[in-house]
Amino acid sequence: MQSTVNSTRQPYFSQVTELLQLEADAIAKAAKRLQPNAVEKAVCLLLSCQGKVILAGVGKSGIVARKIAATLSSIGTGAIYLHPGDALHGDLGVVTREDVAIVLSNSGETDELVAMLPSLNQRHVPIIALVGNLESTLARHANVALAATVDKEACPLNLAPTTSTTVALAIGDALAMTLMQIKGLTPEDFALNHPAGRLGKRLTLRVQDLMHSGEDNPIIAPNAGWIEVVSAISKGGLGAVSVINTQGQLLGVITDGDLRRAIQASRSTNLETLQAAAIMTRNPITALPKQLAYDALQTMENRPSQISVLPVIDADQCCIGLIRLHDIARSGLL
């Protein structure tokens, strides 16, 4: 029965992979069709843009235009999508002469786009056309036309925009990534535009943003008895307490595990004299407030025995907070 199911699925698998190869081949052909001078001019127009990049397209080309606009914005090149129909009914007010327009159309004859061209020309906005027909109205009226020509759509009827939109999107991505490389965008720059993403958090979120400080930072004196240690850990609710001297400087840290092991190792007759100084881990590994939380996470995890809490100290070795592995995990860094 299993072999019968697999044999009936095989034609579908072949069809899907053949269509993927068709689109991959179309991108490869598009790379060969692009003219060096046209690409150079398009990139130079985008690099010299003093305003924003306006993306325009209708239907499926409009969806691709939105994605290219989002990609450009994510790498620090301000870009917006402008629907041609809305543009002709007042939204052209968002366009200034400092902008550059990228207009997408497979045919190059889309009515709404053609109708918008005179208004862009009046504002002296350079136009980059991503077009399937270099002889079209759009291509002729653009400052530079990039060929997004395809031999065939992946659609069995050769009607639904598939291969053509894939090629247009690939060219848009290639332009965006070229700008990114030329501008020397760093991971830190990228993270500023992605503060909610995992990469953004890893490069921007700091220990001071996650640590427990002030009244939420449990501290205790070295001569505190074990009952007082238990009370401090329970009250703090962090599973640990920092031991400090009279100047507020960190002497050690006591975790739940440290407390249990100390009580287990002590005779019942010695519990009355058991103090924090005898229980604590001296000179513990610490974190700094401006240290990246991701680096603190690596400190906790990349060691023979994982630790779950770090005291946070300032330049004077004073304990100003406590950060837990749980706090970092909850922030989305993992």
MARGU-415549 format. One record per residue (C-alpha): residue in one letter; x, y, z. Coordinates in steps of 0.5 Angstrom, whole numbers, padded with zeros to 4 digits, always signed. Example, Ala and Ser with C-alpha at 12.3 -4.5 7.8 and 13.67 -1.06 7.14 Angstrom:
MARGU-415549
a+0025-0009+0016s+0027-0002+0014
***
This chain:
MARGU-415549
m+0000+0000+0000q+0006+0005+0002s+0009+0004-0005t+0002+0005-0009v+0002+0012-0005n+0009+0014-0007s+0008+0012-0014t+0002+0016-0014r+0005+0022-0011q+0011+0022-0016p+0008+0026-0022y+0006+0031-0017f+0013+0032-0014s+0016+0032-0021q+0011+0037-0023v+0013+0042-0017t+0021+0041-0018e+0020+0042-0026l+0016+0049-0025l+0021+0051-0019q+0027+0049-0024l+0023+0053-0030e+0023+0060-0025a+0030+0059-0023d+0032+0058-0030a+0028+0065-0032i+0032+0068-0026a+0039+0066-0029k+0037+0068-0036a+0035+0075-0033a+0042+0076-0031k+0044+0075-0038r+0039+0080-0041l+0041+0085-0036q+0045+0091-0040p+0051+0093-0035n+0050+0101-0037a+0043+0100-0035v+0044+0097-0028e+0050+0102-0027k+0045+0108-0028a+0040+0105-0024v+0044+0103-0018c+0047+0110-0019l+0040+0113-0019l+0038+0110-0012l+0045+0112-0009s+0044+0119-0011c+0037+0119-0008q+0036+0125-0003g+0029+0123-0002k+0025+0116-0002v+0024+0111-0007i+0017+0110-0009l+0015+0103-0012a+0009+0103-0016g+0006+0097-0019v-0001+0094-0021g-0004+0087-0019k+0001+0082-0018s+0007+0087-0020g+0004+0091-0014i+0005+0086-0009v+0012+0085-0011a+0013+0093-0011r+0011+0092-0004k+0016+0087-0002i+0022+0091-0005a+0019+0097-0002a+0020+0093+0005t+0026+0090+0003l+0029+0097+0002s+0026+0100+0008s+0029+0095+0012i+0036+0096+0010g+0036+0104+0011t+0034+0106+0004g+0027+0110+0006a+0022+0107+0001i+0014+0107+0000y+0009+0103-0004l+0005+0108-0008h-0002+0105-0012p-0002+0108-0018g-0010+0109-0018d-0009+0112-0011a-0004+0117-0014l-0008+0119-0019h-0013+0121-0014g-0009+0125-0009d-0003+0121-0007l+0002+0124-0012g+0002+0129-0006v+0007+0124-0003v+0012+0125-0009t+0017+0130-0009r+0023+0132-0014e+0028+0129-0009d+0025+0122-0010v+0027+0116-0015a+0021+0112-0017i+0022+0104-0019v+0016+0102-0023l+0014+0095-0025s+0010+0092-0030n+0011+0086-0034s+0007+0089-0041g+0010+0096-0040e+0003+0098-0042t-0001+0098-0035d-0006+0104-0036e-0006+0106-0029l+0002+0106-0029v+0002+0110-0036a-0003+0115-0034m+0002+0116-0028l+0008+0118-0032p+0007+0125-0034s+0006+0127-0026l+0012+0124-0025n+0016+0127-0030q+0013+0134-0028r+0016+0133-0021h+0023+0131-0025v+0023+0124-0021p+0028+0119-0024i+0024+0113-0026i+0027+0106-0026a+0023+0101-0030l+0023+0094-0028v+0019+0091-0035g+0018+0085-0039n+0018+0089-0045l+0023+0094-0047e+0019+0097-0053s+0013+0099-0048t+0011+0105-0047l+0014+0105-0039a+0020+0103-0042r+0021+0109-0047h+0019+0114-0042a+0023+0111-0036n+0030+0114-0035v+0033+0107-0035a+0029+0100-0036l+0031+0094-0033a+0029+0088-0037a+0025+0083-0033t+0023+0079-0039v+0021+0072-0039d+0020+0067-0044k+0014+0063-0041e+0010+0064-0034a+0010+0058-0030c+0003+0058-0031p+0000+0052-0035l-0004+0057-0039n+0002+0062-0039l-0003+0067-0036a-0002+0067-0029p+0004+0072-0027t+0009+0067-0024t+0016+0067-0027s+0015+0074-0029t+0014+0076-0022t+0019+0072-0019v+0024+0075-0024a+0022+0082-0022l+0023+0081-0015a+0029+0078-0016i+0032+0084-0019g+0029+0088-0014d+0033+0084-0009a+0039+0084-0013l+0039+0092-0013a+0037+0093-0005m+0043+0088-0003t+0048+0092-0008l+0046+0098-0004m+0047+0095+0002q+0054+0093+0000i+0056+0099-0003k+0053+0103+0003g+0057+0098+0008l+0051+0097+0012t+0053+0093+0019p+0049+0088+0023e+0048+0093+0028d+0046+0098+0023f+0041+0093+0020a+0039+0091+0027l+0036+0098+0029n+0031+0097+0023h+0029+0090+0026p+0029+0092+0034a+0023+0086+0035g+0027+0081+0031r+0032+0076+0034l+0038+0079+0030g+0036+0086+0032k+0035+0084+0040r+0042+0080+0040l+0045+0087+0037t+0041+0092+0041l+0038+0089+0048r+0043+0090+0054v+0043+0087+0061q+0041+0093+0064d+0034+0093+0060l+0033+0086+0063m+0036+0086+0070h+0033+0086+0076s+0035+0092+0080g+0033+0097+0086e+0028+0094+0090d+0028+0088+0086n+0035+0086+0087p+0036+0082+0093i+0042+0083+0097i+0044+0081+0104a+0050+0082+0108p+0056+0076+0109n+0054+0075+0116a+0047+0074+0115g+0044+0067+0118w+0042+0062+0113i+0034+0063+0115e+0035+0070+0113v+0038+0068+0106v+0032+0063+0105s+0028+0069+0107a+0032+0074+0102i+0031+0069+0096s+0024+0067+0097k+0022+0074+0098g+0026+0076+0091g+0023+0071+0087l+0029+0070+0083g+0032+0064+0086a+0039+0067+0088v+0041+0073+0092s+0047+0077+0092v+0052+0078+0098i+0055+0085+0099n+0059+0089+0104t+0058+0095+0107q+0060+0099+0101g+0055+0095+0097q+0061+0092+0093l+0059+0085+0091l+0063+0079+0095g+0059+0073+0092v+0052+0070+0090i+0048+0065+0093t+0043+0061+0089d+0038+0056+0091g+0043+0050+0090d+0048+0053+0094l+0043+0054+0100r+0041+0047+0099r+0048+0044+0099a+0050+0048+0104i+0045+0046+0109q+0046+0038+0107a+0053+0039+0108s+0052+0042+0115r+0050+0038+0121s+0044+0040+0125t+0048+0043+0131n+0052+0048+0126l+0046+0051+0122e+0045+0056+0128t+0052+0059+0126l+0051+0058+0118q+0052+0065+0115a+0052+0067+0108a+0059+0068+0107a+0060+0061+0108i+0055+0059+0103m+0056+0064+0098t+0060+0063+0091r+0066+0068+0092n+0068+0072+0086p+0062+0070+0082i+0062+0071+0074t+0059+0078+0073a+0055+0082+0068l+0056+0089+0066p+0050+0094+0065k+0051+0096+0058q+0054+0089+0056l+0049+0086+0050a+0044+0081+0054y+0046+0076+0048d+0054+0076+0051a+0051+0075+0058l+0047+0069+0055q+0053+0066+0052t+0057+0067+0058m+0052+0063+0062e+0051+0057+0057n+0058+0056+0054r+0062+0053+0060p+0062+0046+0063s+0057+0047+0068q+0051+0052+0066i+0049+0058+0070s+0043+0061+0071v+0044+0068+0074l+0049+0073+0074p+0050+0079+0079v+0051+0086+0075i+0056+0090+0077d+0058+0097+0076a+0065+0100+0075d+0066+0100+0082q+0064+0093+0083c+0058+0095+0087c+0052+0090+0085i+0047+0094+0082g+0042+0088+0079l+0041+0081+0078i+0040+0078+0071r+0037+0071+0070l+0038+0066+0064h+0030+0066+0064d+0030+0073+0063i+0034+0073+0057a+0030+0067+0054r+0023+0071+0055s+0026+0077+0052g+0026+0072+0045l+0034+0072+0045l+0034+0064+0044
***
